[in-house]
Amino acid sequence: MNEDGRSLGPARTIGRGVRTVPALVNGLPATVGFALAGTGARIAVPILVQQTIDRGLTGGVDVGLIAWMCAVGAVAIVVSSICLRAAALRLGVQAEQGLFEVRLRLFRHIHRLSLEQHGETRRGALVSRVTSDVETLTQFFSWGGLTLLLDGTQVIVVSAVMLAYDWRLAVVAFAVSAPLIAVLRGVQRRLLRAHQRARETTAETLGVVGELLQGADTLRIYGATDRYRNTAHRVLHERARANVRAGVIGALLFPSGEVFAVFTVAAVTATGVALGAGGGLTAGALVGFMFLTYRFLEPIAEFTEIMDQTQSAVASLGRVLGVLDTPAEPPPPQSPIILPRGPLGIDFEDVDFAYASSSDGDDASPVLRGLSLSIRPGQHVALVGPSGSGKTTVARLIARFADPVAGTVRLGGVDLRRVDNSSLRSRLAVVPQEPFLFSGSIRHNLEFAVPEVDDSALRTAVADLGLEDWLAALPNGLDTEVGERGGQLSAGERQLVALVRAALTNPDVLVLDEATSSVDAPTEVRIAEALARLEAGRTTISIAHRMSTAARAERVVVLIDGRVAGDGSHENLLSRPGAYADLHRAWSENNSAR
């Protein structure tokens, strides 16, 4: 099944959802039992009406019988209310518990998807699955699902009673209302497609609007606001068209139910009158059957009202299942191994890697080609090379954000595909080029990495990196608010927070994606000093965009087209012709020209 759930029909989508999240139907038999009991008590009223007319009013008024029938009817209504209320309560509680599990599973699964999948799928679309699609399911269970349960049981019970009452009238009622099923099924298919398209456009709108808001400054700088405003207009227009189409198709359902209800009542009335007493149909039986007919038609009319909501919920469920069905990458090891204690070395053995095929079906070009590289424990290695040479891919493989297509990556002598994930995350830290900070204080952004850390440990980590003066200069120290995505701090300050966060985990392996590439010179010096302290005694891999970063490393590895084109110290590589000398010369000339 694809992400929007198109490959499965409504029934199979629902079945797949139940198998995926059994909590959605936990306790359902008891809930259905309450619904049947409540419906059965409601059906007692038409029977009591028939008995009252035939036995209490025909041939004289029997006040005692009428009073008894009224008392029984009152009890039946009370019992029906209690049972139906119990069914509604149970369904609501179980559905909310099931949807809670759906949200948790979605959240956990999305965080297990590969970074490549996150890049191809706009985060707005994934947010839509967790929020909008699950909210649609919540609204369905709060009304549509309850209506389906109660009305479904009512149709079953009433149909059985109608057949027992008078099969001839029952056949007439069923025959006249039967074409409504064909009408509903025809509209249902179109409605499902319309709601799927509506959900797709909603997800696309979230992604585009999110991009436009986050990139507002860039658009204004380049005067591209109007052009991207047209993009927003297009996706909003498509969303409006999709929702209008779904609304128009849904609007056809209610009048179709009303028309068939009128035809059914008229046909039953005419047939009953024609049969009359000679056909064994008493006045009370005809009146009682008319009550039953209305009881039979009530849920059918309501079915038409909730059909569009049901289809919307099925479409949302299909999209949720599409995310849950997306394989998590890399897959967890079958028999996880804990990393050995002590310093950890890194080994690449004939590693090939290519990203997923492009959208037009062509195979993607390999990024790494037979890469073999050994990094001893405690060594600081800088990876340099032109854009697209494979530097970032090497770092991603070390952090096991992806697995190689061929070959093996070992950490501490253990194949990374067999390493226990919690062991890996506790021994390795990654500091990206643009670290992400959550809204809140600096303290909050440090504590989530090591929840049990106390204030003393936080300040010790800051001091170990030589950043006490920086912390003291902040308005509220550790309690300084960073703003959304750290927007209230400078790029350099966000890097410093990320370095302290990495230091708190006390990693054995440190992966740095050029932590000084987007800061001013004074901040670069401060970050470099903190990095020197953080790297001490740890196996460190630095993705170097600046040659000053490479110069600080103990060893430099030059990558060209996914292969090692140079390996040695900064001085050694610079002293002889080659790729590194050429890169250093180009970098120096570029800096001197500024």
N, C-alpha and C positions, 0 to 999 in steps of 0.2 A: 504494500500500500504506500502510495506517495504521500507527501506532506499534507496535501489538502484532502486526503481521504477519498479521491475520486474512484479508485479501483474497487471499492467496496460499496455495495448497496446499503440502504438504511438498516435493514435487519442484520446484515453481517457486521456492519459498523458497531451496532449496539452490542451484538454478541461478542465482538472483539473487545469492546470496552469493558464488558462484564468480566471477561476472562483476564483482562489486564489489571483491572482494579476490582477484585471481588467484594471489597468493602461497600461498593455501591448497592449491592443487593443482599448484604448481610441482614438476616432476620426478615427477609421478604415474605416467606410462607406465613409467618404469624401476622404480618401486616395485611396480607391478602385475606387471611382468615377473619380479621376484624372487619375488613371492607365487605366481605360476603355476608357476615352476620348483620352489619348495619344496613346493607342493601335489602337483605331478606326481611328485616323488620319494616322497612319502608314499603315493601310489596304487600305487607299484611293489610295496609289501609284500603287498597282497592277491593281486596277480598272481603273485608269487613263492610264496605259500602254495599257490595253485592248481597251479602247476607242480610244486611239491614233492610234493603229494599224488598227482597224476595220473602223474608220471614217476618220482618218487623212492621212492614207497611202494607203488604199485599193481603187482602182479606181482613183488614182491621189493624189498628195500631197497637203494637206490643211494646208498651213503655219500658218494661223491665228488660226485654231483649235489646232494645235500642240503647238503654243506659249501660247495659253490659258491654255491648259492642263499642260504645264510646270509651268506656274505661280501658278495654283491651287496646283500642287504638291509641289512647294516650300513653299507655305503657310501651307499646310498640315504637312510638315516636321517641320516647325517652331512651329506650334501648338503642334505637337506630342512631340517635345523636351521640350517645356515649361511644358506641363501637366505631362510628365514622370519625369521631374526634380522636380516638385512640389510633386508628389507622393513619390519619393525617399527621399526628404527632410522631409516630414511629417512623413514617416515611421521611419527614422533615429532618429528624435527628440523624437517621442512618445516611440520608443523602448528604447532609453537611459533613458528616464524618468521612464519607467516601470522597467528597470533593476536596476535603482537607488533605487526604492522602494523594489525590491527583496533583494538587498544587505542590506538595512536597516532592513527589516523584519528578514532576516537571522541572522544578528548581534544581534538584540534584542532578538530573540527567543533562540539563543544559550546561551545567558546570563541568560535566564529563565529556562534552563534545570537544572535538579537536579545535585548535585555534583557527585552522583553515576553514572549518565549517562555520565558525563564528564570523569569519571574514566574508564568506560567501552569502550568508544569511544576515540581513540587516538586524541589528539588535532590536530595533523597533518591532520587527515581526515576531521575534522570540518573546518580547515583553507582551505582545498582543496575545500570545498563547497562554501565558501565565495569568494575565489579567482579563482581557476582553473575552476570550473564548471560554475560560473557566467561569467567568461571571455570567455568560449566556447559559451555561449549564446550571448554575445556581438559580437563575431566574426560572428556568424550565422546571426544576424540581420543586421550587416553591409554589408553582401554580400548575403548569402544564403536566408535570409528572403526576402530581396529586390528582388532577382531573382525569388523566388517563386511567389511573388505578381505580378510582371510585366509579367513574362512568363505565369502564370496561367490565367491572364486576356487575354493575347494574344491568348492562346489556345482556350478559350471560344469564343472570337470575331471571330477569323479566322475560327473556325469550323462552326459557323453560316453563315459566308459569303460563305464558300466553298459549303455548302448545298444549299444556294440560287443561287450560280453560276451554278453549275451542280451537281445534287445529285448523278449521276452515278459515276463521278470521285471522289466525296467526299466519297462515300461508299467504293470504291477501296482503297483510301488512309487510311481510318479508319481501314478497314479489314486487310490490310497488316501490319500496325503499331500496331494493337491491341495486338498481342502476346507479344510485348515488355512490356506491363503492367504486365503480368504474370511473366515474367522474373525478372522485377524490384521488384515485391512483394516477390518473392522467395529469391532474394539476400538481400532484405530489412530486412527480419527477421534475417538472419544470421549476417547481418551488425550491427543490433541493439544489438544483444547479444555480438558481438565482441567489440563494443564500450563500452558497460556496463562493460565488463571485463577489458577493457583498463582503464576506469575511476577508477575501484576498485583497480587495481594494482598501479595506480598513487597515490591514497590516501594512500595505504599501504606503498608505497615508501617514501612519505613525512613523515609518522609517524615513520618509522624505521630509516631513515636518521636523522631526528630530534633527536631521542633518542640517536643515536650513536654520534652525534656531542655534545650533552649536557653531555653525559656520557663519553667523551673521556678520561678525567683524571682517572676515575675509571677503565676503561678498561686497561689503561697503567699500573696502579698500580698492577693489578692482572694478567697482562700478557695475557689478553683475547682478544687482538686486532685482532689477526688472526682469532679466532673463530667467532667474530662478523663481521669481514670483509667478511667471508663466508655467513653470514646472509644477509649482504648488497648485495653481489654478487647474491644471490638467488632471492631477491625481484627485483633487477634491471634486472636480466635475465627474470623473469616472466613478468615484465613491457614491456621489449623489445619484447618478444614473442607475447604478447597481442596486442601491437601496430602494429607489422608486420602483424599479422593475419588480423586485421582490415584494414590495407593498401592493403593487397592482395585481400580481398573481395571487397573493394571499387574500386580497379583497374579493376575489371571485368565489372563495370558499363559503363564506357565510350565507349569501343569498341562495346559493345552490342547495344548501341544507334546508333553508326555509321553504323553498319551492317543493322539495320532495316531502317535507313534513306535511304541507297542506294537502298534497296528492294522497298521501298515506291515510291521513285522518278521514278525508272524504271517501276514499275507497272502502275503508273499514265500516264507516257509518252506513254507506249505501248497502254493503253486503249484509250487515247486521239487520237492517230494516227489511231487506228482502227475505232473509231467512225467517225472521219473526219467531213467534211461539211455535208455529208448525215445524220449524226446523230444530226445535229443542232449545231455542235460545230465549231465556227469560229476560224480562226488562232489567232486572238487577244484574244479570250476567252481561248484557250489552253495555250498561253503564260502567260496570266494573272493568270490562274489557277496554272501554274507551280510556279509563284512567290508566290501565296498563299500557295502552298505545302511546299515551303522552309520556309515561315513564320510559318507554322504549325509544321515543324520538328525542327526548331531552338530551341524553348523552350523545346521540348522533349529531345534533345541532352544535353541541359544545365541542365535539371532535373537530368540526370544521373550523371553529374559532381558534383552537389550539394547534391545528395542523401546521400553520406557518411557524409557530414557535417550536414545534417538535422538529421540523425540518432544519430550522436554524440551529437547534441544539445538536442534531445529528451531524450537521456540517462542522460545528465547533468541535464535537467529539472526534470526528475524523481528523481534523487538523491537530488536535492534541495528541492523538495516537500516532500521527505522522512524525511528530517530534520524538515521542517515546520509542518509536521504531527505528529512528536514526541510530546506527551503531555508534556506541561511544568509542572514541579513539584517543589514545591507544587502548586496547582491551586490557582488563586487569589480568595479572598472571594467574594461572591455574594453581600452582603451588608456590606461593610467594616466599622469597628468601630475604631475610634480614641482612642488611649490609654489615660487613665486618667492622669491628671497632678500629679506631685509629685513623690516620691520614688516608685519603682515598686517591688513587690514581685513575686516569681515564684512558681508555684504549678504543680506537676506531680500527676495525679490521675489514678492509675491502668494502666500505660502505657506499651503497648507491641510494640516492633518494630523489624522488620526483613528486611534485604536488599533484593533486587530483586532475583528471582530464578537464580541459576547458569546456565551456558551455556549448561550443559548436561541435563537440564530439571528438576533436583532435586530441591525441595524446600530448600531455604536457612534456616539455623538455626536461631532462634530468638536471637537477641542481648539483648533486654530488655524484662523482664518477669514480668508483673504486678507491675511495679515500681511506688511507691508512695513516694513523697518527697515534702516538703514545705520549701521554703527559704524566710525568711522575708525581707522586704525592707531594703536596706543598709547593709545587712549581707555579709561577705566574707566567701565563702564556697570553700574548696578544695576537688576535686574529686580524690581519689586514688584507685588503684587496678591494678592487673596484666594486661598485654596486652590482648585485646579482652574482657575486663570486661564490656565495654559499656560507658566508660568515654567520649570519643570523640562523641559518638552517642548522649549522653545527651546534650552536647554543641551544636551539630548540630540541635537538636530539639528546643532548646531554641532560636537559631538564625533563626529558621524556614527555614533551608536548606532542611528539610524533615518534613513530618507529621507522627505521630504515626499510627501504624496499628490498634491499639485499645487504648482506654483511651483518656485522655485530658491533654494538656499542657496549663496552663494559665499564662498570664503575666499581672500583675496588676488586676487580677481577670477576665480578658477577655480571652476567648478561642483564642489561637494564630491563628487558622484557620479562625477567623473572624476579625482579626486585619488588619487595612489598612497598606499596605506594606511600604508606605512612612513614616507613623507614626512609624512603627517598626524600620526602618533603621535610623531614626533620634534620636531614644531613646536608641539604642543598638549598641555597638561596639565590634568587634571581633579582637583579636590580635593572629594570628596563630603562630605556632612554628617556621615556616620559612616564614616570611612575604615577600610578593612580592613587588618589587620596579620597577617602569617603568624607561626606559632610560630617562635621563635628570638630572636635578638638584634636590637637597633635597627640595628646594622651590616648584618645580613642583610636587613632590610626596606628598607634604603637601596640596598644593592649590586645587588639584582635589577633595579632600574630602570635602572641604568647599570653593567653588569657589569665594565667596564674601570676603574671609578673606584678610586682608591687612598685610603689613610687621610688623606693631606694634603688631597685634594679634599673628602672628607667633612667634615673639620673646617673647611675654608674655607666650605663651604655653610652650616654651622651658624653660623659667625661672621658671614657676610653677612646673616643674618636676625636677628642680635643675640641669639642663644640660647646663647652660651658658658656663662653662669652656670647656665642650666637643665641643660645637659649635664654640667657639673661637679658639680651637686648629685645626679645619679643615682648609684646604688651602684657601677656598673661602667662608667659613661660609655657609649660606643658599644656595648659588649659587654653591656649590661643586657638581661636576658631580658624579653620582652614578654608571654609566656604565650600560650595559645590565643586567637586572634582579638584579641590585644593586651589581654587581660583583666587583666594585672598593672599596666597603666598606667591613669591616669585618662583621662576623655574628652578633656580638654584636652591631655594629653601625647600621645595618639594623633593629635590634630590637628597638633601641632607636628611629629611624625615625618612626617606626610603632607605638610606644607609644605616640610620639608627635602627630602623625596623629589622633590617637584615642582621645587624650585629646582635640584636636581642635573641635571635634564633640560634646563635653560635654555630654556624654551619661549618662543615668540613670542606665543602665545595662552594665556590662563589662564581656566579656568572654575571658579568657586567656588560651592558650594552651601551658603551660610550657615555658614561655618566656626566661628562663635561662638554658634550657637543653643542649645547644650546644655552651656555651661561657666559657671563662676562669674565674678564681676566681675573679680578680679585676673587670672585666666587669660585672660579676654576682652581685657584691656588688653595682655597679653603677645602674644596671637595677633594683635591688631589691629596692633601695632607690627611684627611679623614680616610680616604681610600687606602693610603699606605698603611695606616694602622689596622684597618679592617682586613686587608689582604695578608697581613703578617701570619705566617704559619699555615695558611690555607691554600688549597689548590684553587687557583684563580684563572678564569678565562675571560679576557677582556675583548670585546668587539671594538676595534679601534678605528674611528673615523679621522682622528687627529694623530699625526705622527708623534706628537708629544706624549700621547698615551702609550704608543708602542715603545717609545724610548724608555719608559719607566719599567717595562716588563723585563723579566729575566730572559725570556725567549720570545721570538717573533716567528709566526707561521704565516706565510703569504699564500693566499688562495686565489687562483685564477680559473674560472670556469669549473669550479667544483673539484679542483685538484691542487695538491701542494706544489707551489711554484717557487718556494723558498722557505728555508727553515734554519734559524740560528739566532744569535744575539743581534741587537740593534746595530752595534758597531761592526760586527762581522758582515752582516748583510749590506750595510751601507758602504763598506769598503770595496765591494766588488760589483761589477756590472750585473744587472738583473732586474727583475720585476720590482723588488723592494726599493732599490736605488731610484728607479724611474718614478715610483709613486711618491717617494720622499722629495724628489726634485720638483715634481708637479705641485705638491703641497706647499713647499717652500716658496715657489714662484707665485702661487696664488696668494699666500699670506703677505708677501712683500709688495704685491700689487695693490693691496687694500689701503 
